[in-house]
Amino acid sequence: MLHLLRHPSITSLRAALLAGAGAMFCISSLALLQHWQHSLLIMAPFGATMVILFALPDSPLAQPRNIIGGHLLTTLIGLLMLHYAEVSPLTLGLATGLGVSLMVLTNTLHPPAGANPLLVMLTVPEWGFLLTPVLSGAVLIVLFGVIYHRMINRRAYPLRWF
């Protein structure tokens, strides 16, 4: 009977269910904490972060430096463009391109963060958006990932912090 549990399709199903459960618990926890604190902790790009953090935790893109740094840098680019340039098709593209370039140059590449300049420039948040939800949410996501992967998934995460 134990040999059936080691079958590749069962192993894949288990991995898929663990990844989905991690994403569900992480976003649900952030949403609950957001509700209790009455402060924003969730933004759409965090949903894409869940895919990388829980389905590909060994990826360089899933490491804390990338998750936190990528989200912070691209949001900062979006805020700078929003406050110092007019929102237009050109500046939307420029902000996104600058965010990607900055992530590559700083070795903080995190694909979901590529959406942050667009999010910022289209929703027009204040500068505090950089701290809440971006920094606080990204830090909580990483901490949740550490606890989840070590306790539930029984794997080492992160592979490196910085």
N, C-alpha and C positions, 0 to 999 in steps of 0.2 A: 504494500500500500504506500509506503514512503517513497518508492521510486516514482509513483505517479505525481507526487508533489514536486519532483525535480524535473518534470517534463517541461521542455522549452515553452510550450503554450501556457502552462500554469505559471511558470516563472514570469513570463511577459504580462500575464493578467495581474499577477501580484504586484509587479512593478508599476503597472498602469494604475491600479487601484490605490497604491500607496502615494503615488504622485498626485492623483486627484484628491485624495483625502488630505494631503498636506496643503494643497492649494485652498481647498475648502475651509479647513480649520484656520489657516492663516488669514484669509480675507474675512471670514466670519468673526474672528477675534478682533481684527482691526475695526470692523463695522460696529461691533458691540462696544469696544472701547471708545470709538467715535461717538456713539449714541450716549454713553455715560458722561463723557467729557464735554460734549457739545462743541467739539472742534474737529475739523476736517483731517482725516488720516488716510483716506483712500482717494486715488485718482486712477483713471482708466489704464495708464501704462503699467500700473502695479499688477494688473491682471496678466499682462504678458510676462512680467517678471516671474510670476508663479510658474509658468511653463518651464523657464530656464532653471529656477531654483529647485523645483521639485522633480522635474523629469530629467534634468541634466546637471545634477549638483557637482559633478567633478569638472565640468566645463570651466575654463578661465572666465567665461562670461557670467558665471554664477557666484563668483567669489565676492566677499564683502567689499573689497576695494572697487570692483566693477559696479556692483549694484548701487552702493552709496555714492561713489564718485561720479558714475555715469549720470545718475539722476540729478545730482547737485549741479554738475557743470552744464548740462544741457538746459536745465531750468534757468540757471543764471543767464545763459546766452539768450533764452527767450525773453526773460525780464528786461535785460539790457536793450534788446531790439525793440521790445514793446514801448519802453519809456524814452528811447532816444531816436527812434525812427518810426515812420508811419507804417502801419500794417498794410501790406500790399502783396500781390503774388510774388514779387521779387524778394521782399524782406522775409516772407514765410520760407521761401527756398533758401535764402541766404542764412537765416537762423538755423535751419535744419542742417545745412551743409557745414556751417561753423561748429555746430554741436558734434557732428560726426568727426570732423577733423580734430577737435579738441579732445574727444575721447580717445582717438587713435594716438595722438601725441602724448597724452598723459597715461596711456596704458590702462584706461578705465572703460574700455569698450563694453557696452551693455545695450544690445539692440532695442529693448523696450524704451530706453531713455531717449531714443531718437525721436519719439513722438512728443516729448516734453516742450520743445520750442513751439510747436504747433498748438498744443494745448494751452500754453500760456498766452500766446498771441491771439488766439481765438476766443479765450474766455476772459481776458483782461483782469487777472488777479493783482493784488497789491504785492509789495516786496515780501511781506510775511509768508507768502505762499512757499518761499524757499525753505522756511523752517517747518511750517505746517501746511500741507501734509508731506512735502518732499523729504526733508531730512528726518523728521520724526518717524514718518511712515517707513522710509528705507531702512533705518536703524532697527525698528521693530520687526520688519520683515526678516532681516538678517538674523536677529536674535531668535525669532521664531524658527527659522531654518536650522540654526545650530541645535536648538533643543529638539526639534522634530527629528532631524536626521540622526542625532546621537541616541535618542531614547526610543523612537518608534521604528525608524528605518534601519537602525543599528549599523550606521556607517559614519566614517569620519567626515565631518564638514565643519568648517571650511578646510580646503587643502592648504590655503594660505590666507592670512588676514590682509596683508598689504603687499 
